[in-house]
């Protein structure tokens, strides 16, 4: 048996069950739904952070190649060593361990190519085998 309370101002105020409580009591439903969605929210955050790491790796590779090419083009002696040292100088530890730097003279340019491996936010969960290349050239200063 249910009763409906009606007032002149507000119309139907609510349905009440046998014991005076509102029918369909759903207290705590929001908490349950939030707990159910939490793993998906965390997964989306991890994917977005990994995408940010990929973008940052592009930026680091290009900057390292640019610095290496400028250092190599301006060096009097040991241009290859100056290029490698310049390219590796500002790389964070997560990227510098697997970095490859190739330097050499081109047609009127000193060229540098830096290859970086994208680090994984959660090691062991999955392996992101992506290499990002950055290339740059600087005019030779003879």
N, C-alpha and C positions, 0 to 999 in steps of 0.2 A: 504494500500500500504506500503510495506517495502522496505528498501534499504539495500544493503550489501556493506560494504567498503572493498576493497581488495587492498593490497599493494604487491609489489614484494618481500619484505623481510619477512614479517610475515604472508602472506596469508590472511585469513578472520579475520578481527579485531573484528567484532561484528555485531550483527543485531540491526538495529535501527528502531523504530516505526515512526509514522507519525510526531510526534513533536520532533524528535531527541533524545528522551530518550531511553535507552536500554529496549527492551521488557522484560517482566517478572520481573519487578522491585520488588525485594524482600528485600528491606531495612527493618530492624526491625524483620526479620524472626527469627534470632538467639535469640533475646530477648523474643519473644513469646514462642519459644521452651524451653528456659531456665525456664521461668515462669511456663510452663506446667509440667516440670520435677521436679521443686523444692519440691513439697509435697512428691514425691517418694524418693528424695534424703534425705530429713529430716526423713522420715519413716525408711529408711535403716540405717541412723546414730543412731536412737533410738534403733533399734533392735540390732545393733552391740554393743552399749553401755550397753544394758541389758545383752548381752552375756558376756561382760567384768565383769559386776557385779556378774554374776553367778560364773565365774572363780575366782574372788577375794574372794567370799564367801567360796569356797573350800579351798583356801589358809588360810583364817582366821580361819576356823573351825579346820583344822589340826594343825595350830600353837597354838591355844588356848588349844586344848586337850593336846598337847605336854607339854606346860608350866604347865598346871594344874596337869598332872601326875607327873612331876618332883617336883613340890612344895609339892604335897601330899605325895610322897615317902620319901621326906627328912624331913618332919615335925615330931617333937617329940610328940606334942599334937595337937589335932584338925586337923587331916589330911584332913578330908572332907572340913572343912572351908578354909584351906590353898589351897586346890585344886580348890575350887570354886573361891576364890579371885584371884588366879593366872590365871585361865582361863578367867575371866572377865576383868582383869587389862588392857589389851591393845586393847580390842574390841572398835571400833568406835561406836558412839551413834546410828547410823542407824541399827546396828546389835545387840547391847547389850540389847535393850529393849525386844526383844522376844527370847533371848538366853536361852537355857536349858543346864545345866551342871549336869552330873551324875558322881559321883566319888565312888570308892570303891576298896577293896582289891581283887586281883585275886590270882592265883596259883603262888606265888613268885613275883608277879608284883602288882604295884598300877596302876589301870586303870582309865582313864578319857574318857568320851564321851561328846562331845559338839555338840548341834544341833542348827543351825542358820537358820533363815528365810531370803531368798533373798529379799532385798529391791527393790521396784519398782521405776524406774526413774521418771515416771509421775503418781503419786498417783491418783486414781479415774478413770483413763483411762482404766486400766485393773488390775486384781489382779493376781499376779504370786504366786500361792500357792505351792512353792517349799521349802522343808526343806533339808538342807545339813548337813550331819553328819561327824564329825571328831573324830577319835578314836586314843588313844595313850596309851602306857604302859611304866612304868619305874620300874626298879628293886628296890625292897624294901631295904631300908637301916636300918637294924636292929642292 
